[in-house]
Amino acid sequence: MSVLFKQSLKREEERFKMEAIFHGAQIDDLSKEKKSGKENTFTFKDPKEYDYLSFEQKKELTKKMKMKHKSWATGTLSQIGKNNG
């Protein structure tokens, strides 16, 4: 029983960290992951930084971000990173 409880706490902590990152917080634990080559899931920039992209490239980037957000919202983000990069 305590294993299930510990796992539920760990999952809840991960969810809180993802929400904090989504809202722009810098998390120390995750800075180690960045150094290991993992990309920040939610990177939103100034729209002017996307001016160089064509309409099709913007559309594709939007599609990828929506897919990542949907995966994050449903709790399958770790699986998306492994399957689709």
Secondary structure as GFF3:
##gff-version 3
##sequence-region A 1 85
A	DSSP	alpha_helix	2	22	.	.	.	ID=ss1
A	DSSP	alpha_helix	28	35	.	.	.	ID=ss2
A	DSSP	three_ten_helix	47	50	.	.	.	ID=ss3
A	DSSP	alpha_helix	55	74	.	.	.	ID=ss4
A	DSSP	alpha_helix	77	83	.	.	.	ID=ss5
###
